[in-house]
Amino acid sequence: MKTKRLLLGDEAFALGAINAGLSGAYAYPGTPSTEIMEYVQTNPVAKERGIHSHWSSNEKTAMEEALGMSFCGKRTFTSMKHVGLNVAADPFVNSAMTGANGGLLVVAADDPGMHSSQNEQDSRFYADFAMIPALEPSDQQEAYDMARAGFELSEKFNIPVLFRFVTRLSHSRAVVEVDDSPSAENGRSYPDNPKQWVLMPAMSKIRNRQLISDYECFIKDSEGSAYNRYEEAPRHELGIIASGIAYNYLKEAFSGDVPFPTVKISQYPLPKKLIRRLYDSCDAILVLEEGQPFIESRLRGLLDTGKRIYGKLSGDVVRDGELSPDEVKTTIVRIMPSLSVLKAPEKKEVSATVVSRPPALCQGCGHRDVYCALNEVLEGYDNAKVFGDIGCYTLGFLKPFNAIDTCVDMGASITMAKGAADAGQHPAVAIIGDSTFTHSGMTGLLDAINENTHMTVIISDNLTTGMTGGQDSQGTGKLEDICLGLGALPEHVRTIDSLPKNHNDMVRLFKEEIDYPGLSVIVSRRECIQTARRHASAKKQ
């Protein structure tokens, strides 16, 4: 029996995975992927079955934990944002060599337009690089249906499958038809060929040849996939290739009735026969894809008989930011100005009454007090540098604090401060949050400890993963012990409550440790104002 639910794309996938017999989910929070794990954590069936749904320390550990569950024959997924796949790249790429046993989906939520990210990278390149199949839903219904199909594809070929989301699909809602009766979980079982899970060169060479051979099977499966199809239409001046959510935009631009033949792509490797059929029957090709020109760049090697290919590489489709139905309309009208069935959208002027509202640290946030004290201390030094990190506290770069000089990736504050200190920079201060510290700051701190580098690390601990909504932080209550366990000197692992009343004490403490000619760690602690309010509200109920 089927029922209808109003779901985010993230939620649709999560429910689809649960109903397909999920046994475990592993993730690190990152927009726009966070709601996937949160849905599993609150789902009644997941709770009843005891499906694993605890947050992992980082994306690499999440990927490896999911791989371990797959080894035991269970269906599992790991979810992360696109830059998180960089962190998980080592086990992800090597998982193509081990293969999968139980169905394994690696969900990467890309962020075209950089709504909350450092870059616009496209995760499809990772799948292609690793020679792993990929799925890219075009709407919420496909996100739900593809979860089951992805597990089946993974188990059919004993290979992990990349599942690519984009922000607009992750964070928009639609009515989804879902199953009322979830499938049973897989029983525990082990790989038929356990040797391929030991990636020593002798075994890997055998497995690599097998993977190359299997890749042709992945292409054949993609050609016959229900999610890839050729849609005939009467006008052949143009043929359109549309992938993922761009297919949705195309249908919306034409109110569902596209006059040109279209190849819809939502499963990779690319279905070469479908693309060749389109190319041979049309005068020119337009490629619509959200993200980078992944498909288009491959067409220029696959199709080389001189027909015009319009896309991002040719400059005919916007390369920076997101696509939209209006952008699709504008592009097609520009290519074919005589097209009478489609009118270019009117340019919308931004109202003069709309005022830009830049992001800011919450009033009552402990990070504010850290920056106030730190800025006061650093006024007494020439050319002080503060190396920042990924989290709410990155907003310290903005007015009124203007407190950090760099922010590159998770954990880079400590390692960049160390490199700067090695170059003679003083003061060299790193500021990092508690969740980011346990994500990827500990290894950099170990390097600094081993050399007793002349630098100061401030762990601004708000007792949660604040930037993504208040998920559990792996280091809560353990930060000082972690630093001591890594070998930091006890007399230079200091703790202070980052409260306005402690401002003078914070100033004095920061100066003492900055002047110490070696490594020092300061844990400044104050609960996130948002989670504190939620906790206070929960106590009243």
Secondary structure per residue as TSV (DSSP state, phi and psi in degrees):
chain	resnum	aa	ss	phi	psi
A	1	M	-	360.0	141.9
A	2	K	E	-109.9	145.9
A	3	T	E	-129.6	165.1
A	4	K	E	-110.1	136.6
A	5	R	E	-131.8	146.1
A	6	L	E	-93.4	112.7
A	7	L	E	-135.2	144.9
A	8	L	E	-64.3	157.9
A	9	G	H	-56.9	-43.6
A	10	D	H	-58.1	-44.9
A	11	E	H	-67.8	-37.7
A	12	A	H	-61.2	-44.5
A	13	F	H	-62.3	-47.5
A	14	A	H	-59.0	-44.6
A	15	L	H	-66.2	-39.7
A	16	G	H	-60.3	-39.8
A	17	A	H	-67.0	-43.4
A	18	I	H	-60.2	-47.1
A	19	N	H	-70.5	-14.9
A	20	A	T	-92.5	6.6
A	21	G	T	96.8	32.4
A	22	L	E	-61.2	140.4
A	23	S	E	-113.1	-22.7
A	24	G	E	-161.7	142.7
A	25	A	E	-124.8	137.4
A	26	Y	E	-132.5	132.8
A	27	A	E	-161.3	161.5
A	28	Y	-	-122.9	133.9
A	29	P	-	-65.0	136.3
A	30	G	-	-168.6	125.0
A	31	T	T	-68.1	130.0
A	32	P	T	-105.2	28.9
A	33	S	T	-97.8	-12.4
A	34	T	H	-56.9	-39.3
A	35	E	H	-65.7	-16.3
A	36	I	H	-63.8	-55.1
A	37	M	H	-65.9	-39.7
A	38	E	H	-60.5	-35.1
A	39	Y	H	-67.5	-41.9
A	40	V	H	-62.1	-40.3
A	41	Q	H	-63.9	-27.1
A	42	T	H	-106.2	-3.5
A	43	N	-	-73.6	130.7
A	44	P	H	-60.8	-40.4
A	45	V	H	-65.5	-42.0
A	46	A	H	-61.8	-41.4
A	47	K	H	-65.3	-44.6
A	48	E	H	-61.7	-38.9
A	49	R	H	-85.1	-9.8
A	50	G	T	69.5	33.7
A	51	I	-	-64.6	131.0
A	52	H	B	-62.5	130.6
A	53	S	-	-152.7	37.8
A	54	H	-	-88.3	146.0
A	55	W	B	-67.3	145.5
A	56	S	-	-95.3	166.0
A	57	S	S	-67.2	-36.2
A	58	N	S	-159.6	-179.2
A	59	E	H	-70.9	-30.9
A	60	K	H	-65.5	-47.0
A	61	T	H	-64.6	-37.4
A	62	A	H	-62.2	-43.7
A	63	M	H	-62.8	-43.6
A	64	E	H	-69.6	-36.4
A	65	E	H	-65.9	-41.7
A	66	A	H	-64.4	-38.4
A	67	L	H	-63.1	-37.4
A	68	G	H	-65.6	-38.7
A	69	M	H	-67.9	-39.0
A	70	S	H	-62.2	-39.3
A	71	F	H	-53.6	-35.4
A	72	C	T	-87.8	10.4
A	73	G	T	89.3	1.6
A	74	K	-	-91.1	153.6
A	75	R	E	-83.3	132.6
A	76	T	E	-151.9	159.8
A	77	F	E	-138.4	158.4
A	78	T	E	-125.1	136.0
A	79	S	E	-126.2	147.5
A	80	M	E	-165.7	165.4
A	81	K	E	-81.3	171.1
A	82	H	H	-59.7	-43.5
A	83	V	H	-69.6	-20.2
A	84	G	H	-65.7	-28.2
A	85	L	H	-66.4	-25.8
A	86	N	H	-61.8	-42.1
A	87	V	H	-65.8	-35.4
A	88	A	T	-90.8	6.1
A	89	A	H	-59.8	-38.2
A	90	D	H	-60.4	-57.6
A	91	P	H	-68.5	-30.4
A	92	F	H	-62.7	-52.0
A	93	V	H	-62.7	-41.0
A	94	N	H	-73.3	-19.2
A	95	S	H	-67.8	-20.7
A	96	A	H	-66.5	-28.9
A	97	M	H	-82.3	-41.0
A	98	T	H	-70.1	-35.0
A	99	G	-	80.3	-174.0
A	100	A	-	-123.2	158.4
A	101	N	S	-111.7	-74.3
A	102	G	S	-73.2	153.9
A	103	G	-	-54.3	131.0
A	104	L	E	-130.1	116.5
A	105	L	E	-110.6	131.7
A	106	V	E	-108.7	106.4
A	107	V	E	-94.4	119.6
A	108	A	E	-117.9	121.4
A	109	A	E	-100.3	106.0
A	110	D	E	-78.9	160.1
A	111	D	-	-131.3	66.5
A	112	P	T	-58.3	136.0
A	113	G	T	92.2	-9.4
A	114	M	-	50.5	54.2
A	115	H	S	-63.8	-33.3
A	116	S	S	-151.7	39.7
A	117	S	S	-144.3	166.3
A	118	Q	S	-84.7	-20.9
A	119	N	-	-153.1	179.0
A	120	E	-	-112.5	24.3
A	121	Q	-	-55.0	153.1
A	122	D	-	-112.6	117.7
A	123	S	T	-70.1	-14.5
A	124	R	H	-61.0	-29.3
A	125	F	H	-64.8	-34.1
A	126	Y	H	-64.4	-43.6
A	127	A	H	-61.8	-43.6
A	128	D	H	-64.0	-43.5
A	129	F	H	-62.4	-41.8
A	130	A	H	-84.4	-8.4
A	131	M	T	63.9	45.4
A	132	I	-	-115.2	137.3
A	133	P	-	-61.8	155.4
A	134	A	E	-137.5	148.9
A	135	L	E	-121.5	140.5
A	136	E	-	-138.2	93.1
A	137	P	-	-64.4	148.1
A	138	S	S	-95.9	-17.1
A	139	D	S	-155.4	179.4
A	140	Q	H	-67.0	-35.4
A	141	Q	H	-62.4	-43.9
A	142	E	H	-66.4	-34.9
A	143	A	H	-58.8	-41.2
A	144	Y	H	-68.1	-52.4
A	145	D	H	-64.9	-36.2
A	146	M	H	-70.9	-19.7
A	147	A	H	-60.9	-49.6
A	148	R	H	-64.9	-45.8
A	149	A	H	-61.1	-35.5
A	150	G	H	-66.4	-42.7
A	151	F	H	-61.7	-42.1
A	152	E	H	-65.7	-40.5
A	153	L	H	-63.5	-43.0
A	154	S	H	-60.6	-43.9
A	155	E	H	-77.0	-26.8
A	156	K	H	-63.5	-42.8
A	157	F	H	-108.6	3.6
A	158	N	T	51.0	55.3
A	159	I	-	-145.0	141.5
A	160	P	-	-62.5	156.1
A	161	V	E	-127.1	128.5
A	162	L	E	-80.6	135.9
A	163	F	E	-118.9	110.7
A	164	R	E	-100.5	121.4
A	165	F	E	-104.8	164.4
A	166	V	E	-128.7	162.4
A	167	T	H	-53.3	-47.5
A	168	R	H	-64.0	-32.1
A	169	L	H	-78.4	-40.5
A	170	S	H	-59.6	-40.3
A	171	H	T	-112.2	18.9
A	172	S	-	-116.8	152.4
A	173	R	E	-106.2	150.7
A	174	A	E	-155.2	162.0
A	175	V	E	-76.4	129.2
A	176	V	E	-125.1	132.7
A	177	E	E	-86.7	122.0
A	178	V	E	-125.5	161.3
A	179	D	E	-79.0	144.7
A	180	D	S	-89.8	-17.4
A	181	S	S	-117.1	97.8
A	182	P	-	-62.0	144.5
A	183	S	-	-70.1	154.8
A	184	A	-	-69.4	153.8
A	185	E	-	-71.6	154.9
A	186	N	-	-64.2	147.0
A	187	G	-	-75.4	165.6
A	188	R	-	-74.8	134.2
A	189	S	-	-151.5	168.1
A	190	Y	-	-127.9	158.9
A	191	P	-	-59.3	143.5
A	192	D	S	-64.4	-33.2
A	193	N	-	-122.6	81.3
A	194	P	G	-63.0	-20.4
A	195	K	G	-62.4	-30.6
A	196	Q	G	-71.0	-10.6
A	197	W	G	-88.0	0.0
A	198	V	S	-108.4	100.4
A	199	L	-	-84.3	61.7
A	200	M	-	-89.0	152.4
A	201	P	H	-50.4	-42.3
A	202	A	H	-60.7	-42.8
A	203	M	H	-75.5	-37.7
A	204	S	H	-66.3	-33.9
A	205	K	H	-63.2	-40.3
A	206	I	H	-65.6	-46.9
A	207	R	H	-65.1	-35.8
A	208	N	H	-62.8	-41.8
A	209	R	H	-63.5	-38.4
A	210	Q	H	-66.1	-40.2
A	211	L	H	-63.9	-41.7
A	212	I	H	-61.1	-42.2
A	213	S	H	-66.3	-42.5
A	214	D	H	-65.3	-27.7
A	215	Y	H	-60.1	-34.4
A	216	E	H	-64.8	-32.7
A	217	C	H	-69.1	-36.4
A	218	F	H	-62.4	-40.8
A	219	I	H	-64.6	-44.7
A	220	K	H	-61.2	-41.1
A	221	D	H	-64.9	-37.9
A	222	S	H	-64.5	-37.8
A	223	E	H	-60.6	-35.9
A	224	G	T	-98.1	6.1
A	225	S	-	-67.3	141.8
A	226	A	T	-66.3	-17.9
A	227	Y	T	-91.8	-6.3
A	228	N	S	-116.2	130.3
A	229	R	E	-155.9	157.0
A	230	Y	E	-100.2	125.5
A	231	E	E	-113.7	113.4
A	232	E	-	-74.2	153.4
A	233	A	-	-156.0	162.7
A	234	P	S	-73.8	-30.8
A	235	R	-	-98.2	128.6
A	236	H	-	-115.9	16.6
A	237	E	S	-66.2	-22.9
A	238	L	-	-143.9	140.1
A	239	G	E	-117.6	142.4
A	240	I	E	-119.4	131.0
A	241	I	E	-106.3	121.0
A	242	A	E	-129.6	126.8
A	243	S	E	-114.2	148.6
A	244	G	T	53.3	-136.4
A	245	I	H	-66.9	-20.7
A	246	A	H	-62.6	-30.7
A	247	Y	H	-63.6	-41.0
A	248	N	H	-60.7	-43.9
A	249	Y	H	-62.4	-40.7
A	250	L	H	-61.9	-47.0
A	251	K	H	-61.8	-39.5
A	252	E	H	-68.1	-38.4
A	253	A	H	-59.8	-34.7
A	254	F	T	-104.2	16.2
A	255	S	T	52.4	36.3
A	256	G	T	91.0	-12.7
A	257	D	-	-116.5	80.0
A	258	V	-	-75.3	126.1
A	259	P	S	-82.0	-5.6
A	260	F	S	-111.8	147.0
A	261	P	-	-56.5	140.1
A	262	T	E	-133.7	137.2
A	263	V	E	-105.8	115.9
A	264	K	E	-88.5	130.4
A	265	I	E	-123.6	121.4
A	266	S	-	-136.3	3.7
A	267	Q	E	-134.3	136.1
A	268	Y	E	-120.8	154.0
A	269	P	S	-62.9	163.2
A	270	L	-	-58.3	136.7
A	271	P	-	-78.4	91.5
A	272	K	H	-61.9	-38.0
A	273	K	H	-66.9	-40.0
A	274	L	H	-64.2	-41.1
A	275	I	H	-66.3	-42.3
A	276	R	H	-63.7	-39.1
A	277	R	H	-60.9	-43.8
A	278	L	H	-63.9	-45.9
A	279	Y	H	-62.6	-41.2
A	280	D	H	-71.2	-23.3
A	281	S	H	-101.3	-4.0
A	282	C	S	-124.5	157.1
A	283	D	S	-77.1	-31.3
A	284	A	E	-151.5	165.7
A	285	I	E	-125.4	135.8
A	286	L	E	-115.2	129.0
A	287	V	E	-107.1	120.7
A	288	L	E	-114.3	114.4
A	289	E	-	-147.2	137.5
A	290	E	S	-81.5	129.3
A	291	G	S	107.1	-144.5
A	292	Q	S	-86.3	164.8
A	293	P	-	-77.1	63.8
A	294	F	H	-68.1	-54.0
A	295	I	H	-65.8	-46.4
A	296	E	H	-58.6	-41.5
A	297	S	H	-64.8	-30.6
A	298	R	H	-80.2	-29.4
A	299	L	H	-64.0	-33.4
A	300	R	H	-71.4	-12.1
A	301	G	H	-99.9	-32.6
A	302	L	H	-77.1	-39.0
A	303	L	-	-116.5	107.8
A	304	D	-	-135.7	35.0
A	305	T	S	-100.4	13.4
A	306	G	S	102.8	-7.4
A	307	K	-	-71.3	151.4
A	308	R	E	-72.3	132.4
A	309	I	E	-116.4	115.0
A	310	Y	E	-93.0	135.1
A	311	G	S	-177.5	-159.0
A	312	K	T	-73.4	-35.8
A	313	L	T	-69.5	-30.2
A	314	S	T	-82.5	-10.4
A	315	G	T	88.0	5.3
A	316	D	S	-88.6	-18.8
A	317	V	S	-118.8	137.4
A	318	V	-	-55.0	131.5
A	319	R	-	-94.3	-30.6
A	320	D	S	-100.6	135.6
A	321	G	S	84.0	-158.9
A	322	E	-	-100.7	157.3
A	323	L	-	-82.8	170.8
A	324	S	-	-161.8	164.4
A	325	P	H	-56.1	-40.3
A	326	D	H	-64.4	-39.6
A	327	E	H	-66.5	-37.7
A	328	V	H	-62.6	-44.9
A	329	K	H	-58.0	-49.4
A	330	T	H	-57.9	-42.3
A	331	T	H	-64.2	-47.6
A	332	I	H	-68.3	-39.6
A	333	V	H	-64.0	-37.5
A	334	R	H	-66.1	-38.4
A	335	I	H	-72.8	-39.9
A	336	M	-	-128.7	77.2
A	337	P	T	-62.4	-18.3
A	338	S	T	-83.3	-2.4
A	339	L	-	-69.8	106.8
A	340	S	T	-79.0	-21.5
A	341	V	T	-80.2	-6.0
A	342	L	-	-130.4	128.2
A	343	K	-	-107.3	137.7
A	344	A	-	-63.9	138.7
A	345	P	-	-65.6	147.5
A	346	E	-	-71.1	140.8
A	347	K	-	-71.8	127.9
A	348	K	-	-94.7	124.9
A	349	E	-	-85.6	138.4
A	350	V	-	-74.9	129.6
A	351	S	-	-62.1	139.8
A	352	A	T	-67.9	-16.3
A	353	T	T	-83.7	-11.2
A	354	V	-	-82.0	120.4
A	355	V	-	-107.0	134.1
A	356	S	-	-62.1	134.3
A	357	R	-	-121.4	91.9
A	358	P	-	-66.3	151.4
A	359	P	-	-65.9	153.7
A	360	A	-	-151.9	154.9
A	361	L	-	-64.4	141.5
A	362	C	-	-61.9	147.7
A	363	Q	T	-65.0	134.1
A	364	G	T	89.4	3.8
A	365	C	-	-77.7	134.1
A	366	G	H	-64.3	-26.3
A	367	H	H	-60.6	-33.4
A	368	R	H	-58.7	-45.4
A	369	D	H	-68.7	-33.3
A	370	V	H	-62.5	-47.8
A	371	Y	H	-67.2	-37.8
A	372	C	H	-60.2	-45.6
A	373	A	H	-69.0	-42.6
A	374	L	H	-65.1	-44.6
A	375	N	H	-60.3	-39.4
A	376	E	H	-63.9	-42.2
A	377	V	H	-64.9	-45.4
A	378	L	H	-72.4	-13.3
A	379	E	T	-62.6	-21.8
A	380	G	T	-86.9	5.2
A	381	Y	S	-123.2	150.5
A	382	D	S	-86.4	128.5
A	383	N	S	61.0	41.2
A	384	A	-	-69.0	145.5
A	385	K	E	-128.3	134.8
A	386	V	E	-118.3	123.3
A	387	F	E	-100.6	115.9
A	388	G	-	-94.0	-177.6
A	389	D	-	-145.7	-173.8
A	390	I	S	-91.0	119.3
A	391	G	S	163.9	-176.4
A	392	C	G	-54.0	-37.8
A	393	Y	G	-68.5	-9.5
A	394	T	G	-61.5	-24.5
A	395	L	G	-65.1	-9.9
A	396	G	G	-64.1	-12.6
A	397	F	G	-68.9	-29.0
A	398	L	S	-84.8	170.5
A	399	K	T	-64.7	146.6
A	400	P	T	-92.5	2.7
A	401	F	T	-87.1	-46.4
A	402	N	-	46.5	49.9
A	403	A	-	-102.0	-13.6
A	404	I	-	-122.6	154.4
A	405	D	S	-107.0	-23.2
A	406	T	B	-142.8	155.1
A	407	C	-	-159.2	112.2
A	408	V	-	-117.2	-56.9
A	409	D	S	-159.0	175.8
A	410	M	T	-60.7	121.5
A	411	G	T	91.2	-8.1
A	412	A	H	-70.9	-15.9
A	413	S	H	-58.1	-48.2
A	414	I	H	-70.1	-45.4
A	415	T	H	-69.8	-36.9
A	416	M	H	-69.4	-38.1
A	417	A	H	-62.5	-38.4
A	418	K	H	-64.1	-46.2
A	419	G	H	-61.1	-40.1
A	420	A	H	-65.2	-42.3
A	421	A	H	-63.0	-38.2
A	422	D	H	-62.9	-26.7
A	423	A	T	-85.4	0.5
A	424	G	T	99.6	4.7
A	425	Q	-	-70.1	131.0
A	426	H	S	-152.7	131.1
A	427	P	S	-73.1	146.6
A	428	A	E	-118.6	106.7
A	429	V	E	-115.3	132.2
A	430	A	E	-108.5	135.7
A	431	I	E	-123.7	128.9
A	432	I	E	-146.0	147.9
A	433	G	E	-84.1	166.6
A	434	D	H	-64.4	-43.4
A	435	S	H	-69.5	-40.2
A	436	T	H	-67.1	-34.3
A	437	F	I	-60.9	-46.2
A	438	T	I	-77.2	-21.1
A	439	H	I	-67.1	-52.8
A	440	S	I	-158.1	20.0
A	441	G	I	-95.4	-21.2
A	442	M	H	-66.1	-38.7
A	443	T	H	-68.1	-38.3
A	444	G	H	-64.6	-38.0
A	445	L	H	-63.9	-37.4
A	446	L	H	-61.1	-40.5
A	447	D	H	-58.5	-45.8
A	448	A	H	-66.5	-37.8
A	449	I	H	-64.0	-43.1
A	450	N	H	-63.6	-26.3
A	451	E	H	-108.3	2.4
A	452	N	T	45.8	50.8
A	453	T	-	-62.0	139.8
A	454	H	S	-76.8	86.5
A	455	M	E	-158.5	163.8
A	456	T	E	-124.6	129.8
A	457	V	E	-109.6	123.8
A	458	I	E	-107.7	116.9
A	459	I	E	-96.8	105.8
A	460	S	E	-86.3	97.8
A	461	D	E	-94.4	111.4
A	462	N	-	-107.2	14.5
A	463	L	S	66.6	22.1
A	464	T	S	-166.1	175.1
A	465	T	B	-96.7	86.7
A	466	G	T	-71.7	-38.5
A	467	M	T	-64.5	-30.0
A	468	T	T	-102.9	11.6
A	469	G	T	117.4	4.5
A	470	G	S	95.5	33.6
A	471	Q	B	-73.1	165.2
A	472	D	-	-60.0	143.5
A	473	S	-	-105.5	131.7
A	474	Q	T	-65.9	-22.8
A	475	G	T	-98.3	5.3
A	476	T	T	-56.5	123.9
A	477	G	T	79.3	2.7
A	478	K	T	-126.5	-1.8
A	479	L	H	-60.2	-47.3
A	480	E	H	-61.8	-41.8
A	481	D	H	-65.0	-36.6
A	482	I	H	-62.8	-46.9
A	483	C	H	-62.8	-41.9
A	484	L	H	-66.4	-39.7
A	485	G	H	-64.6	-30.5
A	486	L	H	-74.9	-16.9
A	487	G	T	116.1	7.5
A	488	A	-	-64.9	145.9
A	489	L	-	-69.5	130.2
A	490	P	G	-55.5	-37.1
A	491	E	G	-71.8	-10.6
A	492	H	G	-120.9	23.9
A	493	V	E	-112.7	102.6
A	494	R	E	-113.7	149.6
A	495	T	E	-128.1	140.6
A	496	I	E	-150.2	146.6
A	497	D	E	-81.3	123.5
A	498	S	-	-84.8	77.3
A	499	L	-	-117.8	150.4
A	500	P	G	-55.0	-36.5
A	501	K	G	-67.7	-17.7
A	502	N	G	-98.8	14.2
A	503	H	H	-54.3	-50.0
A	504	N	H	-63.6	-37.9
A	505	D	H	-66.0	-38.1
A	506	M	H	-65.4	-43.7
A	507	V	H	-58.5	-45.8
A	508	R	H	-65.0	-43.2
A	509	L	H	-65.0	-46.9
A	510	F	H	-58.8	-42.9
A	511	K	H	-66.4	-41.9
A	512	E	H	-58.2	-45.2
A	513	E	H	-78.3	-31.9
A	514	I	H	-64.9	-35.7
A	515	D	H	-78.2	-17.9
A	516	Y	S	-65.8	127.6
A	517	P	S	-81.9	57.6
A	518	G	S	-173.4	-164.5
A	519	L	E	-83.1	133.4
A	520	S	E	-135.2	149.7
A	521	V	E	-125.9	129.3
A	522	I	E	-118.7	122.7
A	523	V	E	-99.4	109.1
A	524	S	E	-100.3	120.5
A	525	R	E	-121.6	131.2
A	526	R	-	-163.8	129.3
A	527	E	-	-61.7	140.3
A	528	C	-	-51.6	132.5
A	529	I	H	-62.2	-31.7
A	530	Q	H	-71.8	-45.8
A	531	T	H	-70.7	-31.4
A	532	A	H	-62.3	-40.4
A	533	R	H	-64.6	-42.3
A	534	R	H	-64.2	-41.5
A	535	H	H	-64.5	-40.7
A	536	A	H	-65.0	-39.5
A	537	S	H	-66.3	-39.0
A	538	A	H	-64.9	-35.9
A	539	K	H	-66.6	-31.3
A	540	K	H	-73.6	-22.8
A	541	Q	-	-79.5	360.0
